[in-house]
Amino acid sequence: QSGEWSSLGGAPSARQGHSVFAVGPRLWLFGGWKMNGVATNELWDYTTINLTYPLQLQVAQVWTQRTPVVSPSARGWAAVAPPSGTSPTVWLWGGLSGSSALGGDAWLLNTKIVVCPLGFGR
């Protein structure tokens, strides 16, 4: 790498007030307010690894929208606590809903289940 900024390309739509967190080799993005002023509860991840040795395995470095079975309501400015150690679990609390109401709810997300819902790759 050249020590310069480089575009990741194919990123989710422009937004503000979103939550971003890293879990292992993935960067995650949750919610926020899209530029049309509407809150969203979209969940995206970006794989940051590209294994080439010794397995010669190529992992596409692209943004992928994830759709959990159950999700928090649309919101921006939610607080996120990253996992501890090797845990894949992320904590999300509060935020500002689409109706501008402050939220006081808490949610957990097991990122391994979202990526591999049937248990493959755990």
N, C-alpha and C positions, 0 to 999 in steps of 0.2 A: 504494500500500500504506500501511497505517496505522501501521507501526512496531510492530505487536503480533504475537504468535504467532497463527498460524491453522492449523487442522487440514487435513492433506492428504487425509484420508478414504480409505477403501478400502485401507488399509495391510495388509501381510502380518500374519499372526498374531503375537501377543505372543511375545517371545523375549529371551534375554540372550546376551552373548558373541558377537554377530554382528559381521561386518565391514561397514563402510559406506565408500564412496568415490565421488567425483564424477569423471566423464569427460565433458567438454564440457557439453552441456545436460541430461545425465542423472545422476541419483543412483542408485547401485547398492547392493544389500544382498545379502550372501552368508552362508549358514549360520547358526550359532548353536544355542542350546539352547531348544527350545520349552518352554512352561510345564508340559508333561507330563513333563519331564526327558529328552526324546529329542533327540539331536543331529540336525540337518538339513543338507543341502547345497543347499537351495533357492537360486535366484538370481532376484532381482527388480530391476526398474528403474523409475524415476519420471522422466518427461520434465518438465523444468522450464521449457520455453519455450512461448510462445503467440504465434506470428507473426501480426500483424494488418496490418502495413504494410511494404512496398507490395503484397505478394502476397495479402493477405486469406486467408491459410492458417491454419486453426485446428488446433492439435495438442492432442489430448485430454490433460489432465494427470491421468493415472491410473497406479496401480501395475500393472505387467505382469510375470507370472512368465515367466521364460525357461528353456528346457530345452536346454542345449548337448548335443551328441552325446556328449561325454566330459566328466566333471566330477570334481573332487576328492571324496573320501569325506566323509561327514557329519562336521562338526566345529564347534567354537566357538573363539573367541579366536585366530583366525588373523591373522597380520600381513599387511597389504596395502600395497604400494607403488604409488601412483598413477602414471599415465603421465607421461612427460616431454614437454614441448612439445605438439605436436599429435598425438602417438602415441595410438592407441586401446588400447594394450596395458597390462594391469594385471598385477602380480606378486602372488602369494599364497604365503605360506610357513607351514608348521607348523600349530599349533593343537592343540586337545585333542579327540580322537576320541570317538565315542559310548561306547567302552569305557574311557574315561579314560586312554588312551595318548597320550603326547606324540608329535606328528608332526614329522618332519624333511624332509618332501617339499616341493617347490616346483612351482608351476603358473603358467602364463601364460594370460591370457584376452584375446582380441581382441574388444573390445566391439562393434565394427562388424559383425563376422561373426555374432555372436549375435543382433543386432537385424535385420540384413539378410543372411541366410545365402546368398542367391543373388547378392549383390553390388549390389542396387538401393539407391540412396540413399547410396552411399559417397562 
